[in-house]
Amino acid sequence: MFIHHGASGSKAECTNVVKNYQNYHMGGHGWAGIGYSIVVDKDGNVYEARGWNEIGAHTYGYNSVGLAICVIDDLRIAYRTTTP
């Protein structure tokens, strides 16, 4: 399992992020779909990309042996502190 992270935003923004992934991966690379297996936004909404049964295009050299989840959120926020 490979975990990637992308941009963050509201529900409407996350839907646009997924559309942008699709445009970039399909239009920019000529792939059949988004390279990740699934995409999950910070509210837990799941977007099927390649799904469970298709080989992804996410982690060079390991696409055929793993699934990839892209989390739409800035995961670095979880590690920030409020102390100076």
SULMO-V176950 format. One record per pair of residues at least 12 apart in sequence whose C-alpha atoms are under 7 Angstrom apart, sorted by sequence separation. I is the first residue (numbers start at 1). J is the second residue. If there is no record, write none. Layout:
BEGIN
<<I:J> <I:J>>
END
This chain:
BEGIN
<<22:34> <37:49> <38:50> <21:34> <36:49> <37:50> <38:51> <36:50> <37:51> <34:49> <35:50> <37:52> <33:49> <34:50> <33:50> <37:56> <36:56> <35:56> <36:57> <35:57> <36:58> <35:58> <14:41> <37:67> <38:68> <39:69> <40:70> <41:71> <42:72> <37:68> <38:69> <39:70> <40:71> <41:72> <42:73> <36:68> <37:69> <38:70> <39:71> <40:72> <41:73> <36:69> <36:70> <14:72> <2:66> <6:70> <8:72> <1:66> <2:67> <3:68> <4:69> <5:70> <6:71> <7:72> <8:73> <1:67> <2:68> <3:69> <4:70> <5:71> <6:72> <7:73> <8:74> <1:68> <2:69> <3:70> <4:71> <5:72> <6:73> <7:74> <5:73> <6:74> <5:74> <5:75>>
END
